[in-house]
Amino acid sequence: PGGGPGMVIEHSSIVNGHNDQTAAFYAAPDGGQVQGVTISDSYLSGGGYTIYPTGQVGQSVKNVVITGNVVQAGQWGWLYTSPAGMTCSGNVTPAGTPLSC
């Protein structure tokens, strides 16, 4: 997402079956600042990193919330980076192991 606020993903499954691709959820400021994104009570799996929120020089993420999800790690892990402007809590692996960011 980019160029405007407001994306909510709830009670969903996002699966990327290709570990050679970037992520199951990828957010970058290609079209503007990444802001107002919430992913909650969902299942996410796959990709290189499962969740990949990122900023570029001069851009940032703002008000990105990742909470209460079941997350299966991608090839290299579940979260690429934990940028300022992102909060997460209550996320677990499929086995119930808590995840921190």
KARALIN-V764111 format. One record per pair of residues at least 24 apart in sequence whose ideal C-beta (glycine too) atoms are under 10 Angstrom apart, sorted by the first residue. I is the first residue (numbers start at 1). GAP is how many residues later the second one is. Records with the same first field share a line. If there is no record, write none. Layout:
# KARALIN-V764111
I = GAP + GAP
This chain:
# KARALIN-V764111
1 = 24 + 25 + 26 + 27 + 28 + 29 + 30 + 31 + 32 + 33 + 34 + 35 + 36 + 52 + 60 + 63
2 = 25 + 26 + 27 + 28 + 29 + 30 + 31 + 32 + 33 + 57
3 = 26 + 27 + 28 + 29 + 30 + 31 + 32
4 = 27 + 28 + 29 + 31 + 32
5 = 27 + 28 + 29 + 30 + 31 + 32 + 57 + 58
6 = 29 + 30 + 31 + 32 + 57
7 = 27 + 28 + 29 + 30 + 31 + 32 + 57
8 = 28 + 29 + 30 + 31 + 32 + 57
9 = 28 + 29 + 30 + 31 + 32 + 33 + 35 + 57 + 60
10 = 28 + 29 + 30 + 31 + 32 + 58 + 59
11 = 29 + 30 + 31 + 32
12 = 27 + 28 + 29 + 30 + 31 + 32 + 57
13 = 29 + 30 + 31 + 32 + 57
14 = 25 + 28 + 29 + 30 + 31 + 32 + 33 + 36 + 37 + 55 + 57
15 = 28 + 29 + 30 + 31 + 32 + 35 + 57
16 = 28 + 29 + 30 + 31 + 32 + 34 + 58
17 = 28 + 29 + 30
18 = 28 + 29 + 30 + 56 + 57
19 = 27 + 28 + 29 + 30 + 55 + 56 + 57
20 = 27 + 28 + 55
21 = 25 + 26 + 27 + 53 + 54
22 = 25 + 26 + 27 + 30 + 32 + 52 + 58
23 = 24 + 25 + 26 + 27 + 28 + 29 + 30 + 31 + 51 + 55 + 56 + 57
24 = 24 + 25 + 26 + 27 + 28 + 47 + 48 + 50 + 54
25 = 24 + 25 + 26 + 27 + 28 + 41 + 44 + 46
26 = 24 + 25 + 26 + 27 + 28 + 54
27 = 24 + 25 + 26 + 27 + 28 + 34 + 37 + 56 + 59
28 = 24 + 25 + 26 + 27 + 28 + 31 + 33
29 = 24 + 25 + 26 + 27 + 29 + 30 + 31 + 32 + 33
30 = 26 + 29
32 = 27
33 = 25 + 26 + 27 + 28 + 29 + 30 + 52
34 = 25 + 26 + 27 + 28 + 29 + 30 + 49 + 51 + 52
35 = 25 + 26 + 27 + 28 + 29 + 50
36 = 25 + 26 + 27 + 28 + 29
37 = 24 + 25 + 26 + 27 + 28 + 29 + 49
38 = 25 + 26 + 27 + 28 + 29
39 = 25 + 26 + 27 + 28 + 29 + 30 + 32 + 49 + 52
40 = 25 + 26 + 27 + 28 + 29 + 50 + 51
41 = 26 + 27 + 28 + 29 + 49
42 = 24 + 25 + 26 + 27 + 28 + 29 + 49
43 = 26 + 27 + 28 + 29 + 51
44 = 25 + 26 + 27 + 28 + 29 + 30 + 34 + 47
45 = 25 + 26 + 27 + 28 + 29 + 33 + 49
46 = 26 + 27 + 28 + 29
47 = 26 + 27 + 28 + 29 + 31 + 33
48 = 26 + 27 + 28 + 29 + 32
49 = 24 + 25 + 26 + 27 + 28 + 29 + 30 + 31 + 32
50 = 24 + 25 + 26 + 27 + 28 + 29 + 30 + 49
51 = 26 + 27 + 28 + 29 + 30 + 31 + 35 + 37 + 40 + 48 + 50
52 = 27 + 28 + 29
53 = 26 + 27 + 28 + 29 + 30 + 32 + 33 + 35 + 48
54 = 26 + 27 + 29
55 = 26 + 28 + 29 + 30 + 31
60 = 24 + 25 + 26
61 = 24 + 25
62 = 24
63 = 24
64 = 24
65 = 24
66 = 24 + 25 + 33 + 35
67 = 24
68 = 24
69 = 30
70 = 24 + 25 + 26 + 29
71 = 28
73 = 26
